Amino acid sequence: MSSHVLRGPLSALFGLCLALAPMVPAQGITWASTLNGALDAAREKGTLVVIAIVMPGERGSDAMLEKHYLDAKVVELSKHTVNVKLVVGPSGTPPEDERIVRERWLKVAPDALVAAPNHLFVKPGEPGSDGELLSSFAYEVTAGQLEWAWSDAIKKVKPEFAWTPSERARPPESLLYGAVAADGTTPAPTPQQVKLAIKELKAGGWDFQKRAANYRIVLASEDPEALRFGQQEMRNLPGGFRRMGLMTVGAVSPKAWHGFAESFLEDRDAALREEAARTLEQLAEPKALKALRKQFGAEDEESVRGRLLRAMVASAPGDKSVVKDIEKILTKDKSAPMRLQAAMAAASIEDRATAQRLLKLALGDAAAHVRTAAAYGVAARRDAEMKPALEQVKGKENDLEVSQWYATALEIVDGGDLRKFEPFVTQVVGDRTRAQAAQALRDAMDWRNRGRDRGEEGDGAEDPTGKPGEGKKDAGGSDGADAPGGRRRGGDGGR
């Protein structure tokens, strides 16, 4: 065949390749081969070392590896630092670089579980020194939060560093200065462990601790068989066990489990609907928005509606319809607890100008707890542009407690510790820390074992994970089971 016969098709193919060229993904972050080499290189360049600790198979780590480390803004920032990636997994003798990081900055034993994903920003210091841990953050974050933390750390070493943040950029809630997260993350189960867990669960037995451990293995896997078996098993269990299953999914499951949580959004039990919303908030899966929105429009239970709103903004922090829902509640809803949750949701909106506008609305709310939630939102975003608004309302505030929260928020914006807001966030808002969620599951398992020892079925209305059946509620329509000190979710939102 002559060459001129091929010229037309080849020319067309070449043109198509040129047209598609801009669609080729950007190169990811460049990683140094050794930690000591990275520290030496950072000293020479007068910059810092970014240590990324990831655990493949864990949902936050997978988001980093598959998306965030390829993000154009993050990749551009990474060119101004020297970067080391540590892949951690099953226990055993860690490689040398991991051993150094554990000993020098994490301060944990070689076989201890470490938080993953985790990011440490380290100033290398003089040769032979341990260097200085500038900041860190752990667990799953958005690409905008990774961008914010990365640029913030660079500016601490290079104050002259010029960076125009994207509108989505905001700090991770887990950001710490000079410290690291103390919690550990359990590695994802292996296919062999999943297969054995399913086999043992099918065989039955009365060893509750063993069955609970096997259920956790199944729920932590996105293997198709684990998804099929686990979802069927959880739906067939008594109410208390189903709620434990939802809590476990929120803590350890891959995003593929969002469909399981969605299936409980229309459950007749409000406690299960609320737990499903909490689970979807933790999973932060964009695909869940449709189901969340549908139930939000149909939901009558106030405590559940608040959690649905929080789950929607976590699943789609840039969605304009979610912004409209938040604004409508802040401006028109007569329920102070609902406005409280809306103010908390506003803190997670990706668009900076929109978040600022909604938080300013909440700062002027008639209810004290709503104003405090707005102060938390400003603190969580560490938004220096909002300081004048905070200072203005602080000068006019008549409630001493709220005024103190304003002062705390101002401290945090200037580099303080967001954990100072933990009493408000847990006892009034009703959020759970990771430690509280883990303790609730441990308490539930201990309670089940005590019930078995007494010859009881262990699925009565006093289940510590919340009412599995038609248990009592307080006057506010909430069981208050996970609010420390007996404080109810939403607090006395009319203060």
C-alpha positions in Angstrom: 0.0 0.0 0.0 1.4 3.4 -0.9 2.3 6.0 1.7 -0.1 8.6 0.4 -3.0 6.4 1.1 -2.1 6.5 4.9 -1.4 10.2 5.0 -5.1 11.2 5.6 -5.8 8.8 8.5 -2.4 9.4 10.1 -2.8 13.2 9.9 -6.2 12.9 11.5 -4.7 10.7 14.2 -1.8 13.1 14.8 -4.3 16.0 15.1 -6.4 14.1 17.6 -3.3 13.4 19.7 -2.5 17.1 19.7 -6.0 18.0 20.8 -5.9 15.5 23.6 -2.4 16.5 24.8 -3.7 19.2 27.3 -5.9 16.5 29.0 -2.9 14.4 30.1 -2.7 14.5 33.9 0.0 16.6 35.4 3.0 14.9 36.9 2.7 14.1 40.6 4.9 15.1 43.5 8.6 14.3 43.3 9.7 12.1 46.2 13.2 11.9 47.7 14.7 8.4 47.9 15.9 8.8 51.5 15.0 10.9 54.6 18.5 11.9 55.3 19.1 12.9 51.7 15.9 14.9 51.9 17.1 16.7 55.0 20.5 17.5 53.4 18.8 18.8 50.3 16.4 21.0 52.3 19.3 22.5 54.2 21.0 23.4 51.0 17.9 25.0 49.5 16.8 26.7 52.7 13.5 25.0 52.7 11.6 22.4 54.7 10.9 18.7 54.4 7.4 17.3 53.9 7.0 13.8 55.3 3.9 12.1 54.0 2.8 8.9 55.8 0.3 6.9 53.9 -1.3 3.5 54.3 -2.6 2.1 51.0 -6.1 0.6 51.3 -7.1 3.2 54.0 -9.6 5.7 52.5 -7.8 8.9 53.4 -4.4 7.6 52.1 -6.0 6.4 48.9 -7.4 9.9 48.3 -3.9 11.3 48.7 -2.3 8.7 46.4 -4.9 8.7 43.7 -6.0 12.4 43.7 -4.5 14.9 46.0 -0.8 14.2 45.2 -1.7 14.8 41.5 -3.5 18.1 42.2 -1.9 20.9 40.2 -1.8 23.4 43.1 -0.3 20.8 45.5 2.2 19.7 42.9 3.3 23.3 42.4 3.8 23.8 46.1 5.7 20.6 46.4 8.4 22.1 44.0 9.3 24.5 46.8 9.9 21.7 49.4 11.8 18.4 49.6 9.4 15.6 50.0 9.5 12.1 51.5 6.8 9.5 51.3 6.6 6.7 53.9 4.3 3.8 53.1 3.3 2.1 56.4 1.3 -1.1 56.8 1.3 -4.3 58.8 3.4 -4.4 62.0 7.0 -5.5 61.8 10.4 -4.0 61.8 10.0 -0.7 60.0 12.5 0.5 57.4 15.2 2.9 58.6 13.5 6.1 57.4 10.2 5.1 59.2 12.2 4.2 62.3 13.7 7.7 62.4 10.4 9.4 61.9 8.8 7.3 64.6 11.6 8.0 67.1 12.3 11.6 66.3 8.9 13.2 65.6 6.1 10.8 66.2 7.6 9.6 69.6 6.1 6.1 69.2 7.5 2.6 69.4 8.6 0.7 66.2 5.5 -1.6 66.4 2.9 1.0 67.4 0.1 2.0 65.1 0.6 5.5 63.6 -2.0 7.9 62.2 -2.5 7.6 58.5 -2.5 9.5 56.3 -0.3 11.9 58.2 1.8 14.9 57.1 4.7 16.3 59.0 6.3 19.6 58.0 9.9 19.6 59.3 12.6 22.4 59.3 15.8 20.4 58.9 18.0 22.4 61.3 21.8 22.0 61.5 23.5 18.8 60.4 23.3 16.2 63.1 20.2 17.8 64.8 16.7 16.4 65.0 15.3 19.4 63.2 12.1 21.2 64.1 8.6 19.9 63.7 6.7 23.0 62.4 3.3 21.5 62.0 1.4 18.4 61.1 -2.1 17.2 60.3 -3.6 13.7 60.1 -6.4 11.7 58.5 -8.4 12.5 55.4 -8.6 16.0 54.1 -9.6 17.8 50.9 -7.1 18.9 48.3 -7.8 22.5 49.4 -6.9 21.7 53.0 -3.7 20.0 51.8 -2.9 23.1 49.8 -3.5 25.4 52.7 -1.3 23.4 55.2 1.5 23.1 52.7 1.7 26.8 51.8 1.3 27.7 55.5 4.3 25.6 56.4 6.5 27.0 53.6 5.8 30.6 54.8 7.1 29.7 58.3 10.5 28.9 56.7 10.3 31.5 53.9 8.2 34.5 55.1 8.6 36.1 51.7 7.0 33.1 49.9 4.3 34.5 47.6 1.3 32.2 47.1 -2.2 33.0 45.9 -4.4 30.3 47.5 -7.3 28.9 45.6 -10.8 29.7 46.9 -11.1 26.1 48.2 -8.1 26.4 50.4 -8.8 26.1 54.1 -6.9 24.5 57.1 -7.4 20.9 58.1 -9.3 20.7 61.4 -6.6 18.4 62.6 -3.8 20.9 62.0 -1.3 21.0 64.9 1.7 23.3 65.4 4.7 21.6 66.9 2.8 18.4 67.7 1.5 15.3 66.0 -1.7 13.2 66.3 -1.6 10.5 68.9 -4.1 8.1 67.5 -3.2 5.1 65.4 -4.8 3.7 62.2 -5.3 0.0 61.7 -4.0 -1.2 58.4 -6.5 -2.4 55.8 -7.2 -6.1 56.0 -5.5 -8.5 53.5 -7.7 -10.6 51.1 -6.8 -13.6 53.1 -7.9 -12.0 56.4 -11.2 -11.0 54.7 -11.8 -14.5 53.4 -11.1 -16.0 56.8 -13.4 -13.5 58.6 -16.3 -14.2 56.3 -15.8 -18.0 56.7 -15.8 -17.7 60.5 -18.8 -15.4 60.5 -20.8 -17.8 58.4 -19.9 -20.6 60.8 -21.6 -18.7 63.7 -20.6 -19.0 67.3 -21.2 -17.1 70.6 -17.8 -15.4 70.9 -18.9 -11.8 70.6 -15.5 -10.3 70.7 -14.3 -12.6 67.9 -17.4 -11.9 65.8 -17.0 -8.1 66.3 -13.4 -8.3 65.2 -14.4 -10.3 62.1 -17.2 -7.8 61.3 -14.6 -5.0 61.5 -12.3 -6.8 59.1 -15.2 -7.2 56.6 -16.4 -3.6 57.0 -12.8 -2.3 56.4 -12.5 -4.0 53.0 -13.9 -2.9 49.6 -13.5 -6.5 48.3 -16.8 -7.2 46.4 -17.5 -10.3 48.5 -16.9 -8.3 51.7 -19.3 -5.6 50.4 -22.0 -8.2 49.6 -21.7 -10.2 52.7 -21.1 -7.3 55.1 -24.1 -5.3 53.9 -26.4 -8.2 54.0 -25.3 -9.3 57.5 -25.5 -5.7 59.0 -29.0 -5.2 57.7 -30.2 -8.5 59.3 -28.8 -7.7 62.7 -30.8 -6.1 65.6 -30.9 -2.3 65.8 -28.0 -1.9 68.3 -25.7 -4.0 66.1 -26.8 -2.1 63.0 -25.9 1.2 64.7 -22.5 -0.3 65.7 -22.0 -1.3 62.1 -22.7 2.2 60.9 -20.3 3.7 63.4 -17.6 1.2 62.3 -18.2 2.1 58.6 -17.8 5.7 59.4 -14.5 5.0 61.2 -12.8 2.5 59.0 -14.6 1.7 55.7 -13.6 2.6 52.2 -16.0 5.1 50.4 -17.5 2.2 48.5 -19.6 1.5 51.7 -21.6 4.7 51.2 -24.5 2.8 49.7 -24.8 0.8 52.9 -25.2 4.0 55.0 -27.6 5.4 52.5 -29.9 2.4 52.9 -30.6 3.6 56.5 -31.5 7.2 55.7 -35.2 6.2 55.5 -35.2 3.8 58.4 -38.2 4.2 60.8 -35.7 4.5 63.7 -34.5 8.2 64.0 -31.4 7.0 65.8 -30.4 4.9 62.8 -31.2 7.7 60.4 -29.0 10.1 62.4 -26.2 7.5 62.6 -26.4 7.0 58.8 -26.0 10.7 58.3 -23.0 10.9 60.6 -21.5 7.9 58.8 -21.9 9.7 55.4 -20.4 12.8 56.8 -17.3 10.9 57.7 -17.2 9.1 54.3 -17.5 12.4 52.5 -18.5 10.7 49.3 -19.9 13.0 46.6 -22.1 10.2 45.2 -24.1 10.2 48.5 -25.3 13.8 47.9 -28.4 12.8 46.0 -29.7 10.4 48.7 -28.8 12.9 51.5 -30.7 15.7 49.7 -33.8 13.5 49.2 -34.0 12.6 52.9 -33.2 16.1 54.0 -36.3 17.3 52.1 -38.4 14.5 53.8 -37.0 14.5 57.3 -39.1 15.7 60.2 -36.7 14.9 63.1 -34.7 18.0 63.9 -31.6 16.2 65.2 -31.5 14.1 62.0 -32.0 17.1 59.7 -29.0 18.8 61.3 -26.8 15.8 60.7 -28.1 15.5 57.1 -27.0 19.1 56.5 -23.6 18.5 57.8 -23.3 15.3 55.7 -24.3 17.2 52.6 -21.6 19.9 53.0 -19.0 17.2 53.8 -19.9 15.3 50.6 -20.1 18.3 48.4 -18.4 21.4 50.0 -18.6 23.3 46.7 -22.2 22.5 45.8 -24.3 25.7 45.3 -27.6 24.0 46.3 -26.0 23.0 49.7 -24.9 26.6 50.2 -28.5 27.7 49.6 -29.8 25.2 52.2 -27.3 26.6 54.8 -28.2 30.2 54.0 -31.9 29.5 54.2 -31.6 27.9 57.6 -29.4 30.7 59.0 -31.8 33.4 57.8 -35.3 31.8 58.1 -35.3 28.7 60.3 -36.8 29.4 63.8 -35.0 26.4 65.3 -31.8 27.5 67.1 -30.3 24.0 67.1 -30.8 23.8 63.3 -29.1 27.2 62.9 -26.3 25.9 65.1 -25.7 23.0 62.7 -25.9 25.3 59.7 -23.2 27.6 61.2 -21.0 24.5 61.7 -21.7 23.4 58.1 -20.8 26.9 56.8 -17.2 26.4 58.1 -16.7 23.5 55.6 -17.8 25.4 52.5 -15.0 25.5 50.0 -15.7 29.0 48.5 -14.0 31.4 50.8 -16.2 34.5 50.1 -19.3 32.4 50.6 -18.1 30.9 53.9 -17.2 34.4 55.2 -20.6 35.8 54.3 -22.5 32.9 56.0 -20.3 33.0 59.1 -20.9 36.7 59.4 -24.6 36.0 59.3 -24.2 33.4 62.1 -22.2 35.8 64.2 -25.2 38.1 64.4 -27.6 35.3 65.4 -29.9 35.8 68.4 -28.9 32.4 69.9 -25.6 32.3 71.9 -24.7 28.8 70.7 -25.1 29.8 67.1 -22.8 32.7 67.6 -20.3 30.4 69.2 -20.5 28.0 66.4 -19.8 30.8 64.0 -16.7 31.7 66.1 -15.6 28.1 65.8 -16.0 28.3 62.0 -13.8 31.3 61.8 -11.2 29.6 64.1 -11.4 26.3 62.1 -10.7 28.3 58.9 -8.0 30.4 60.6 -9.3 33.2 58.4 -7.4 36.4 59.2 -9.8 38.4 57.0 -12.5 37.6 59.5 -10.6 39.0 62.5 -12.2 42.5 62.2 -15.7 40.9 62.2 -14.8 38.8 65.3 -13.3 41.8 67.1 -16.4 43.9 66.3 -18.9 41.4 67.7 -16.7 40.7 70.7 -16.8 44.3 71.6 -20.7 44.3 71.6 -21.2 40.8 73.1 -23.2 40.8 76.4 -22.8 37.0 77.0 -19.6 36.5 78.9 -19.2 32.8 77.7 -19.6 33.7 74.0 -17.2 36.6 74.4 -14.6 34.2 75.8 -15.2 31.9 72.8 -14.6 34.9 70.5 -11.3 35.6 72.3 -10.4 31.9 71.9 -11.2 32.0 68.2 -9.0 35.1 67.7 -6.1 33.2 69.4 -6.6 30.3 67.1 -6.6 32.4 64.0 -3.2 33.8 65.1 -1.8 30.2 65.4 -3.5 28.7 68.4 -4.8 25.2 69.0 -8.3 24.4 67.6 -8.7 21.7 70.2 -9.6 24.4 72.7 -13.1 24.4 71.1 -13.5 20.6 71.8 -15.7 21.0 74.8 -18.2 23.1 72.8 -18.0 20.9 69.7 -18.6 17.7 71.6 -20.9 18.7 74.5 -23.0 21.3 72.7 -22.8 20.6 69.0 -22.8 16.8 69.6 -19.8 16.0 67.4 -17.6 13.1 68.4 -13.8 13.0 68.5 -12.1 10.0 67.0 -11.3 8.9 70.5 -15.0 9.2 71.7 -16.2 7.3 68.7 -13.8 4.5 69.4 -14.7 4.5 73.1 -18.4 4.2 72.2 -17.7 1.1 70.2 -15.6 -0.4 73.0 -18.4 0.4 75.5 -20.9 -1.3 73.3 -18.9 -4.5 73.0 -18.3 -4.6 76.8 -22.0 -4.1 77.4 -22.8 -7.0 75.0 -20.4 -9.2 76.8 -21.9 -8.4 80.1 -25.4 -9.2 78.7 -24.1 -12.5 77.5 -22.6 -13.3 80.9 -26.0 -12.7 82.5 -27.7 -14.9 79.8 -29.4 -11.9 78.2 -29.8 -11.2 74.5 -27.9 -8.0 74.7 -30.1 -5.9 72.3 -32.3 -4.0 74.7 -33.2 -0.3 74.7 -30.3 0.7 76.9 -27.7 -0.1 74.3 -24.8 2.4 74.9 -24.5 3.0 71.1 -28.0 4.5 71.2 -31.5 3.2 71.2 -31.9 0.2 68.8 -35.6 0.1 69.1 -38.2 2.5 70.4 -36.2 3.7 73.4 -36.9 7.0 75.3 -36.0 10.4 74.0 -35.6 13.7 75.8 -37.9 16.6 75.1 -35.6 17.9 72.4 -36.1 14.8 70.3 -32.6 13.4 70.8 -31.4 10.4 72.7 -28.3 12.3 73.9 -26.4 9.0 74.2 -23.1 10.3 72.7 -23.1 13.7 74.3 -20.6 13.7 77.3 -21.8 14.7 80.7 -25.5 14.2 79.7 -25.6 17.4 77.5 -28.0 17.1 74.6 -27.1 17.4 71.0 -27.7 20.9 69.9 -27.4 22.2 73.5 -29.9 24.7 74.6 -29.7 26.4 71.2 -32.0 29.2 72.5 -29.4 30.6 74.9 
